[in-house]
Amino acid sequence: MLDWFAPDPLPELTTARLTLRGPRAADYPHWRDIRYQSRKFLRPFEPRWTDADLAASVYRARLGKLRQEARDGSDYTYFVFLDTEPDRPLVGGITLSNVRRRAAQMVNLGYWMGEPYAGLGIMSEAVSAIVPFCFETLGLHRIQAAFVPGNMASRRVLEKNGFYEEGFAENYLQIDGRWADHVLFALTRERYEKSRAPKHP
């Protein structure tokens, strides 16, 4: 049975312009519309999906699964809302996936942005809220991210948040139906804490 009406297990995160929170049932039409509107824009950067993946039944099933994953501590999915507009639109999403504990203490970071809101610095700001959540709330030691070569917008998001390039992975993930190379970035707790340490003259 899906945990459809259960309370959101994720803490709400805020920045100067944004609110990040877990997906809810009432978000469905807004999520469907922004994803459909941005389909061609997102296609070069995501696994292949069709109109059927935007159905209400699919969203309901995913919502229950996402909430259970958050409770299990394996994956965390956030929607990003722009508070500076009157209707506070849903503009994108962030996923923390494959949390590994024990000796690893790491997570994979992924994100998407609706086409009308791209290039406004929104995702850089959203990731700036997710990073402390990973290190300070979840107690992780390392955040990993990857993007297809040439995706300069994603590179800027990561670099602005202190991530550094680690390498290159051939045929790393399936993107739009084909295996694609990716550039690998990461941020460790040591680098994060050093960046937040007071600067002495």
N, C-alpha and C positions, 0 to 999 in steps of 0.2 A: 504493500500500500504506500502510495506517495505521501510524503509529509507536506501536503499542499498548503495547509493553513497554519503551519508551525511558524513561530516567530523567527525573524532573521537572526542567524547565529553569528553574523559578522558585526564588528564594531563599525560605526560610521566614522569616516575620515573626512576632514575638511581642509581647504586651503583658502586663499584670498578670493578666488573666483569659483571654486568647485566644491561639490559634495560627492563623495564616493560611498556607495552602500551596496549591499547585496541585492540581486534582482528580486522583484516581487511580481505577483500575478498581474497587478494593474499596469506594470511596465510593458506588457506584451505588445499592444498596438504601436507604442513608440519605438520599441526595439525592432519590430517587424518593418516599420516604415523607414527607419534610418538605415537598416541593413539592406533593404530592397533598393532604396535610393542610391546607396553607395556601392552597389554590387560590382560594377565595372571598375570602380576605384580600388576596391579591396581585392579583386580577383588575383592580381599578380603577387599578392603577399600571403594568401591564406590557402588552406586545403580546400578542395573543390566542394561546393555546395549548390543546391538547387532551390527552386521555389518551394518544394515540398519541405525543406528544412526550416522554412519560416512559418509553418502551420502552427496553430494554437496548440494542438495536441502534442507536437514535438516540444514546444516551449514548456508546456506543463510538465512533461516527463523530465526535461532537462532541469527545471527548477527544483523538483524533488531531489534529483541526483546531486545538484550543486549544493543544496543545503545539507545533505547527508555527508558529502565530502568535506564540507567545512567542519561539521561536528567530528568527523573522523580525523581531522587534521592533515588530510592528504592534499587538498586543493582548495583554493579560495578564489571566488569570482566576484568582481566588483563592476557595477555600472558607474559611469562618470556623468554627472549632471552639471550644467553650466548655470550657476546661480545668478549671474549678472543679467540674464534675460528674463523677462516677466514670467514666461511659462516654464522656466528652469528645465530646458530640454535635455533629453538623454543624448549625449554626443559621442560616447564611445565606451569601451570596456577594458578592463585589466584582469588578467588571470595569473594566479600563482599556482603552478601545477607541479606534481610529482615531488612533494616535500619529502626529503630524506633526512632521517634522524640518525641516531647513533654516531658513528665516527664522521659522517658526511656533513650533516646539519646544513643542507642547501635546498634551494628551490629554483625552478625555472620561471622566468618572467615573460609574459606575452601581453600584447595589447592591440587594440584596433581603434580607429577613429573614423567617425562619419565624415564623408567628403565635404559637406558644407562648413565644417569646423576645422579642417586641416590647415596647418600653417599658422595657427594663432597662438602657439605655445601651450595649448591646453594639455596635451599628453605629457609634456615635460613637467608641467605643474602637478599633474595627477601622479606621475611616478615619484615625484618628490614627497608625496604623502605615503606612498606604498613602501618606500625604502625603510623609513623608521618603523613602520608596522612589521616588516620582516625581521629587523634586527632587535628592536626593543620589545615588541609584543610577542612575536613568535620565537624569539631567541635564536634565530638562525645565524649561521656564520658566513654564508656565501649566497649571492644571487647571481644566476646565470641568465643570459639572454642571447638571442641569435636573430639575424636578419639576412635577407637575400642581398648579395652584392649590388650596389647601386642604389639601395634604399637610404638615401642621405637623410631623410626626415627621421628615420628610426635611429640612425647613427647619432644625430644631434640630440635626440631625446636622452639617449644613454650617456653621451659625453657630458651633457649639462648636469647630469645627476651623479657624476663621479665614476661611472663605469669605464673600464679600460679594455682595449682590444687584446684578446688572448691568442687568436689564431683563426684558422679557416677549416671548415668541415665540408668535404666533398659529398654530394648527394645526401645531405643531412636530413631533410624533411620533404615530405610530399607537398608540393605547392601547386595548386590549380591542376592537379592530375599528373604531375611529373616530379621526379626526384630533383631537388634543387640544392645547389651549394649554399652555404651560409657562412657569414662572418660571426665569430664567437666573441662575446663581451662578458665581463663579470665585474662584480663588486664584492669585496670582502669586508668583514667587520672591521679589520684593522684600518683599511683605507677610509671607511665610513667614519670611524671614530677620529681619525687624524684630521679629516676635513672639518669636523665639528669642534675640534679643540680650539680654545682661545688663542688668537694670534698675538704674540708678545712683540713689542717694538724692539 
